[in-house]
Amino acid sequence: DVASLRDPQTDAERAQNPEWLVTVGVCTHLGCVPIANAGDFNGWFCPCHGSHYDASGRIRKGPAPLNLEVPEYAFLEGDKMLIG
């Protein structure tokens, strides 16, 4: 249940297009770089202090206070995306 998460956000709130998830790969605890496809939720795992994120970048376990950041981005024509 998303509402029970520390930083509750649905997939629809985190992604403009359900085929793409755009996040900043920096742990929200102390700025370490998490490992993809790892951890208890098969998403992101930060080996520095043990934060576990799910595949949508939502914090599920450990000391990180927030989900992985979703930067500002826009889909352009064709297969192009503008981030930032």
C-alpha positions as CSV (number, residue, x, y, z in Angstrom):
1,D,0.0,0.0,0.0
2,V,1.6,3.2,-1.2
3,A,0.0,5.3,1.5
4,S,1.9,3.4,4.2
5,L,5.3,4.4,2.7
6,R,7.6,6.9,4.4
7,D,7.4,9.2,1.3
8,P,4.2,8.1,-0.4
9,Q,4.0,8.6,-4.2
10,T,2.2,6.5,-6.7
11,D,3.8,5.5,-10.0
12,A,1.6,8.0,-11.8
13,E,2.9,10.8,-9.6
14,R,6.5,9.7,-10.3
15,A,6.4,9.2,-14.1
16,Q,4.9,11.2,-16.9
17,N,4.9,8.1,-19.1
18,P,4.4,4.7,-17.5
19,E,7.0,3.2,-19.8
20,W,9.8,5.4,-18.4
21,L,11.0,6.2,-14.9
22,V,13.5,9.0,-14.7
23,T,15.3,9.4,-11.3
24,V,18.5,10.9,-10.0
25,G,20.7,8.0,-8.9
26,V,21.8,9.6,-5.6
27,C,20.7,8.3,-2.3
28,T,18.6,10.8,-0.3
29,H,20.3,9.9,2.9
30,L,23.9,11.1,2.5
31,G,24.4,11.3,-1.3
32,C,25.9,7.9,-2.1
33,V,25.3,6.1,-5.4
34,P,22.8,3.2,-5.0
35,I,23.1,-0.1,-7.0
36,A,20.4,-0.8,-9.5
37,N,18.3,-4.0,-9.5
38,A,19.4,-4.8,-5.9
39,G,18.1,-4.7,-2.4
40,D,15.1,-6.3,-0.7
41,F,12.7,-4.8,-3.3
42,N,14.7,-5.5,-6.4
43,G,15.0,-1.8,-7.1
44,W,17.9,0.3,-5.8
45,F,20.2,-0.5,-2.8
46,C,22.6,2.0,-1.2
47,P,25.5,-0.1,0.2
48,C,26.8,2.8,2.3
49,H,24.1,2.8,5.0
50,G,21.6,0.2,3.8
51,S,18.7,2.2,2.2
52,H,16.4,0.0,0.0
53,Y,14.3,1.6,-2.7
54,D,11.7,-0.2,-4.8
55,A,11.8,-0.3,-8.6
56,S,10.0,3.0,-8.7
57,G,12.7,4.6,-6.6
58,R,10.5,4.8,-3.5
59,I,12.2,4.5,-0.1
60,R,11.1,1.3,1.6
61,K,13.7,0.5,4.2
62,G,16.8,2.1,5.8
63,P,17.8,5.6,6.8
64,A,17.0,7.6,3.6
65,P,14.2,10.1,4.3
66,L,12.9,10.5,0.8
67,N,12.3,8.7,-2.5
68,L,14.9,9.0,-5.2
69,E,14.5,12.4,-6.8
70,V,12.5,12.7,-10.0
71,P,14.1,15.6,-12.0
72,E,12.2,17.9,-14.2
73,Y,12.1,16.4,-17.7
74,A,10.1,16.5,-20.9
75,F,9.5,14.2,-23.8
76,L,10.4,15.8,-27.1
77,E,9.7,14.6,-30.6
78,G,10.7,11.1,-31.6
79,D,12.9,9.3,-29.1
80,K,14.3,12.4,-27.4
81,M,14.0,13.5,-23.8
82,L,15.1,16.7,-22.2
83,I,16.2,16.4,-18.5
84,G,16.8,19.4,-16.4
